[in-house]
């Protein structure tokens, strides 16, 4: 999740981080809707703040707790649903605004998305020595903010792929309102995506909500991507895996791992960069 807390909570030095995480999960699950609003924003803000500021020793203890698997699944599901609702709401606001660029500038997590994309672009530039001509973004969602930033920074077209028709329609309206001509959109399931024409494929963290599902997507990309094309997959580590599923590096069959970069600031996602070997069976 590319979110920072809108309402800073109390210090994370309080004991029993696991209990606080379970309490926040229960409160979020009890919300009638996860659409943005003071209560939902405050709860997600406290959750992200707790994950990002918990000392390493306490984080290790939480990850060793017997029920951490169930807690991880519950929080990931809530965070995924919350992110979709956040993107839907802001996509609608931007598309309907008479001044869409100004409305986009009000998005409360714009700076955080910029830091994430900067980290990914720096990772890509340091490891890929050939020009990028086209990018595919798999799991682009209703608000194609990352794609807008990547297209502007790289100066290349970005094809946004998502299995949800409503998300594709919403993101297309946002791009049209902002006058972005570098973004294209297609409705396609990640397991069927043909990305053979792209130099770089970005895999959103929410694509593949279980290890098995993410493994299937990576295998499809290994079959589809051209030899030498770069896979830039969003992942997570440590306590951040309670918010987003991690990419298991042992699942990168058909790819050569180039590097893994973990954030040192308030960005949640890690960046995994790998190079496709070519079509595999």
C-alpha positions as CSV (number, residue, x, y, z in Angstrom):
1,X,0.0,0.0,0.0
2,X,1.4,3.4,-0.9
3,X,-0.2,5.1,2.0
4,X,1.0,7.2,4.9
5,X,-1.1,7.9,8.0
6,X,-3.4,10.9,7.6
7,X,-4.0,10.9,11.4
8,X,-0.8,10.1,13.4
9,X,-1.7,7.8,16.2
10,X,-0.1,7.3,19.6
11,X,3.4,6.0,19.9
12,X,4.2,2.5,18.7
13,X,6.2,1.9,21.8
14,X,3.2,0.6,23.6
15,X,3.4,-3.2,24.3
16,X,1.8,-6.0,22.4
17,X,1.9,-4.9,18.8
18,X,0.1,-8.1,17.8
19,X,-2.9,-7.3,20.0
20,X,-3.1,-3.8,18.5
21,X,-2.9,-5.2,15.0
22,X,-5.8,-7.6,15.7
23,X,-7.8,-4.8,17.3
24,X,-7.4,-2.6,14.2
25,X,-8.3,-5.5,11.9
26,X,-11.5,-6.1,13.9
27,X,-12.4,-2.4,13.8
28,X,-11.8,-2.2,10.1
29,X,-13.9,-5.3,9.5
30,X,-16.7,-3.8,11.5
31,X,-16.9,-0.7,9.2
32,X,-20.0,-0.7,7.1
33,X,-17.9,0.4,4.2
34,X,-14.1,0.9,3.5
35,X,-14.7,4.0,1.4
36,X,-12.5,6.9,2.4
37,X,-13.8,8.9,5.4
38,X,-12.6,10.1,8.7
39,X,-13.1,6.8,10.5
40,X,-11.7,4.6,7.8
41,X,-8.8,7.0,7.1
42,X,-7.8,7.1,10.7
43,X,-7.9,3.3,11.1
44,X,-5.8,2.7,8.0
45,X,-3.5,5.5,9.0
46,X,-2.9,3.9,12.4
47,X,-2.4,0.5,10.9
48,X,0.2,1.7,8.4
49,X,2.0,3.8,11.1
50,X,2.1,0.9,13.4
51,X,3.6,-1.4,10.8
52,X,6.2,1.2,9.7
53,X,7.3,2.2,13.1
54,X,7.3,-1.0,15.1
55,X,10.9,-1.7,16.3
56,X,12.5,-4.8,14.7
57,X,12.5,-6.9,17.8
58,X,8.8,-6.4,18.3
59,X,8.1,-7.0,14.6
60,X,10.0,-10.3,14.8
61,X,8.0,-11.3,17.8
62,X,4.7,-10.6,16.0
63,X,5.8,-12.6,12.9
64,X,6.5,-15.6,15.2
65,X,3.0,-15.6,16.8
66,X,1.0,-18.7,16.1
67,X,-1.9,-16.9,14.5
68,X,0.1,-14.6,12.2
69,X,-1.0,-16.4,9.1
70,X,-4.6,-15.8,9.8
71,X,-3.9,-12.2,10.8
72,X,-1.8,-11.6,7.6
73,X,-4.6,-12.9,5.4
74,X,-7.2,-10.8,7.2
75,X,-5.2,-7.6,7.0
76,X,-4.2,-8.1,3.4
77,X,-7.8,-8.6,2.4
78,X,-8.9,-5.5,4.3
79,X,-6.0,-3.4,2.9
80,X,-6.7,-4.6,-0.6
81,X,-10.4,-3.7,-0.3
82,X,-9.6,-0.4,1.2
83,X,-7.1,0.6,-1.5
84,X,-9.6,-0.3,-4.2
85,X,-12.3,1.9,-2.5
86,X,-9.8,4.8,-2.1
87,X,-8.8,4.6,-5.8
88,X,-12.4,4.4,-6.9
89,X,-13.4,7.5,-4.9
90,X,-10.5,9.6,-6.1
91,X,-10.8,8.4,-9.7
92,X,-14.4,9.6,-9.7
93,X,-13.4,12.9,-8.1
94,X,-10.6,13.6,-10.6
95,X,-12.7,12.6,-13.7
96,X,-15.6,14.8,-12.6
97,X,-13.6,17.8,-11.6
98,X,-13.6,20.9,-13.9
99,X,-9.9,21.1,-13.0
100,X,-8.7,17.4,-12.8
101,X,-5.0,18.2,-12.4
102,X,-5.7,20.3,-9.4
103,X,-7.9,17.6,-8.0
104,X,-5.2,15.0,-8.5
105,X,-2.8,17.3,-6.6
106,X,-5.1,17.1,-3.6
107,X,-4.8,13.3,-3.5
108,X,-3.4,12.8,0.0
109,X,-0.9,10.1,-0.9
110,X,0.5,11.6,-4.1
111,X,3.9,12.2,-2.5
112,X,4.1,8.6,-1.3
113,X,3.3,7.3,-4.8
114,X,6.0,9.5,-6.2
115,X,8.6,8.1,-3.8
116,X,7.6,4.6,-4.7
117,X,7.9,5.2,-8.4
118,X,11.2,7.1,-7.9
119,X,12.6,4.1,-6.1
120,X,11.5,1.8,-8.9
121,X,12.8,4.0,-11.6
122,X,16.2,4.3,-9.9
123,X,16.2,0.5,-9.5
124,X,15.4,0.1,-13.2
125,X,18.0,2.6,-14.4
126,X,20.8,1.0,-12.4
127,X,20.2,-2.4,-13.8
128,X,18.8,-2.1,-17.3
129,X,21.2,-0.7,-19.9
130,X,18.9,-0.5,-22.9
131,X,16.2,2.1,-23.6
132,X,12.7,1.5,-22.4
133,X,10.2,1.7,-25.2
134,X,7.0,0.4,-23.7
135,X,5.7,-0.5,-20.3
136,X,2.8,-2.8,-19.2
137,X,1.3,-2.3,-15.8
138,X,-0.5,-5.4,-14.6
139,X,-3.2,-4.8,-12.0
140,X,-3.4,-1.0,-12.6
141,X,-6.7,-0.5,-10.7
142,X,-9.2,2.3,-10.9
143,X,-6.6,5.1,-10.4
144,X,-3.6,4.7,-12.7
145,X,-1.4,7.1,-10.7
146,X,1.7,4.9,-10.9
147,X,1.3,4.5,-14.7
148,X,0.9,8.3,-15.1
149,X,4.1,8.9,-13.1
150,X,6.0,6.2,-15.0
151,X,4.8,7.5,-18.4
152,X,5.8,11.0,-17.6
153,X,9.2,10.0,-16.2
154,X,10.1,7.6,-19.0
155,X,8.4,9.4,-21.8
156,X,7.0,6.1,-23.2
157,X,3.5,4.5,-23.5
158,X,2.2,2.5,-20.6
159,X,-0.5,-0.2,-21.2
160,X,-2.7,-0.7,-18.2
161,X,-4.1,-4.2,-17.7
162,X,-6.7,-5.1,-15.1
163,X,-9.3,-7.9,-14.9
164,X,-12.0,-5.6,-13.5
165,X,-14.1,-3.8,-16.1
166,X,-15.1,-1.1,-13.7
167,X,-11.5,-0.4,-12.8
168,X,-10.5,-0.2,-16.5
169,X,-13.4,2.2,-17.2
170,X,-12.6,4.4,-14.2
171,X,-8.9,4.6,-15.1
172,X,-9.7,5.4,-18.7
173,X,-11.9,8.3,-17.6
174,X,-9.0,9.6,-15.4
175,X,-6.5,9.5,-18.2
176,X,-9.0,11.3,-20.5
177,X,-9.7,14.0,-18.0
178,X,-6.0,14.6,-17.4
179,X,-5.3,14.7,-21.2
180,X,-2.8,11.8,-20.9
181,X,-2.1,10.3,-24.3
182,X,0.5,7.8,-23.3
183,X,-1.8,5.5,-21.3
184,X,-3.8,2.7,-22.9
185,X,-6.1,0.3,-21.2
186,X,-7.2,-3.4,-21.6
187,X,-9.3,-5.7,-19.6
188,X,-7.5,-9.0,-19.1
189,X,-6.9,-11.5,-16.4
190,X,-3.3,-11.6,-15.2
191,X,-3.2,-15.3,-15.9
192,X,-3.9,-14.7,-19.6
193,X,-2.0,-11.5,-20.2
194,X,0.2,-11.3,-23.3
195,X,3.0,-8.8,-22.6
196,X,5.5,-9.9,-25.2
197,X,5.6,-6.4,-26.8
198,X,6.8,-4.6,-23.7
199,X,10.4,-3.9,-22.4
200,X,9.2,-3.6,-18.8
201,X,6.3,-5.2,-17.0
202,X,5.3,-3.8,-13.6
203,X,3.4,-6.3,-11.4
204,X,1.2,-4.6,-8.8
205,X,1.4,-5.9,-5.3
206,X,-2.3,-6.8,-5.2
207,X,-2.1,-9.2,-8.2
208,X,-2.2,-12.7,-6.8
209,X,-3.7,-12.6,-3.3
210,X,-2.3,-16.0,-2.3
211,X,1.2,-17.5,-2.9
212,X,-0.3,-20.0,-5.4
213,X,-2.1,-17.2,-7.3
214,X,1.0,-15.0,-7.5
215,X,3.0,-18.0,-8.6
216,X,0.6,-18.7,-11.5
217,X,0.8,-15.1,-12.6
218,X,4.6,-15.1,-12.6
219,X,4.7,-18.3,-14.6
220,X,2.4,-16.8,-17.2
221,X,4.7,-13.7,-17.4
222,X,7.7,-16.0,-17.8
223,X,5.9,-17.7,-20.8
224,X,4.8,-14.4,-22.3
225,X,7.7,-11.9,-21.8
226,X,10.3,-11.4,-24.4
227,X,13.9,-12.5,-23.6
228,X,15.7,-9.7,-21.7
229,X,12.5,-7.9,-20.8
230,X,12.4,-6.6,-17.2
231,X,9.9,-7.6,-14.6
232,X,9.5,-5.0,-11.8
233,X,7.3,-6.7,-9.2
234,X,6.0,-4.9,-6.1
235,X,6.6,-7.0,-3.0
236,X,7.0,-6.6,0.8
237,X,9.1,-7.8,3.7
238,X,8.9,-8.1,7.5
239,X,5.8,-6.6,9.1
240,X,4.9,-4.9,5.8
241,X,3.7,-8.4,4.6
242,X,0.7,-7.9,6.9
243,X,-0.4,-5.2,4.4
244,X,0.7,-6.7,1.1
245,X,1.5,-10.2,-0.1
246,X,5.2,-10.8,-0.7
247,X,6.7,-12.3,-3.9
248,X,8.5,-15.5,-3.1
249,X,11.9,-15.2,-4.9
250,X,12.0,-19.0,-5.4
251,X,8.9,-18.6,-7.7
252,X,10.9,-16.7,-10.3
253,X,11.4,-19.7,-12.6
254,X,12.1,-18.4,-16.1
255,X,13.7,-15.2,-14.8
256,X,17.1,-14.1,-13.6
257,X,16.9,-12.2,-10.4
258,X,18.7,-8.8,-10.8
259,X,18.1,-7.1,-7.5
260,X,15.7,-6.5,-4.6
261,X,15.3,-3.1,-3.1
262,X,13.6,-2.4,0.2
263,X,12.3,1.0,1.2
264,X,13.9,3.0,4.0
265,X,11.1,5.6,4.2
266,X,7.3,5.5,4.5
267,X,6.8,3.5,1.3
268,X,5.4,0.0,2.1
269,X,6.3,-1.9,-1.1
270,X,9.7,-3.4,-2.0
271,X,10.8,-3.6,-5.6
272,X,11.9,-6.9,-7.1
273,X,13.7,-6.6,-10.5
274,X,14.2,-9.7,-12.6
275,X,15.0,-10.3,-16.3
276,X,13.1,-12.7,-18.5
277,X,15.0,-15.6,-20.0
278,X,12.5,-16.3,-22.7
279,X,9.4,-18.4,-23.3
280,X,9.1,-21.4,-20.9
281,X,6.7,-24.3,-20.9
